[in-house]
Amino acid sequence: MHILFIDQLSEAVTAMKMTLLAAVLGALTLGGTSLAQAATETTPQNMTCKEFVNLNPKAMTPVAFWMLNKDTDYKGGDYVNWNEVETVAVPQVMEVCKQHPQKKVMDIKGQIKPAGNAAH
């Protein structure tokens, strides 16, 4: 009788170990997926206008600078001035983003005018 009880106890412990192992592996798998998904969702490439408007103001200029320079090949020494982005582009991005919070920041790039054309 004691042997039967020990065998049942041993089987129960083994089942609990397997359940615990499955739970840990499942948590690690889901946790890794969440981290990878979070990393792709927070890049400026996929940032929505609503997310841009809600950014810390100190982060707006780097994001706008990145957006304006992404996929742009400047030749002959041309460049985008950091001060121009901060004083001209960020307010324009804010204005457009407040009107269209669902749009992606990259999708409004064509609506942002360079400093020389901003007043026109």
Secondary structure as the mmCIF struct_conf table of DSSP 4:
data_model
#
loop_
_struct_conf.conf_type_id
_struct_conf.id
_struct_conf.beg_label_comp_id
_struct_conf.beg_label_asym_id
_struct_conf.beg_label_seq_id
_struct_conf.end_label_comp_id
_struct_conf.end_label_asym_id
_struct_conf.end_label_seq_id
HELX_RH_AL_P HELX_RH_AL_P1 HIS A 2 GLU A 41
TURN_TY1_P TURN_TY1_P1 THR A 42 THR A 42
BEND BEND1 THR A 43 THR A 43
HELX_RH_3T_P HELX_RH_3T_P1 PRO A 44 ASN A 46
STRN STRN1 THR A 48 THR A 48
HELX_RH_AL_P HELX_RH_AL_P2 CYS A 49 VAL A 53
TURN_TY1_P TURN_TY1_P2 ASN A 54 ASN A 54
BEND BEND2 LEU A 55 LEU A 55
HELX_RH_AL_P HELX_RH_AL_P3 PRO A 57 ASN A 69
TURN_TY1_P TURN_TY1_P3 LYS A 70 ASP A 71
TURN_TY1_P TURN_TY1_P4 GLY A 76 GLY A 77
HELX_RH_AL_P HELX_RH_AL_P4 TRP A 82 GLU A 84
HELX_RH_PI_P HELX_RH_PI_P1 VAL A 85 ALA A 89
HELX_RH_AL_P HELX_RH_AL_P5 VAL A 90 GLN A 99
TURN_TY1_P TURN_TY1_P5 PRO A 101 GLN A 102
BEND BEND3 LYS A 103 LYS A 103
STRN STRN2 LYS A 104 LYS A 104
HELX_RH_3T_P HELX_RH_3T_P2 VAL A 105 GLN A 111
HELX_LH_PP_P HELX_LH_PP_P1 ILE A 112 PRO A 114
HELX_RH_3T_P HELX_RH_3T_P3 ALA A 115 ASN A 117
TURN_TY1_P TURN_TY1_P6 ALA A 118 ALA A 119
#
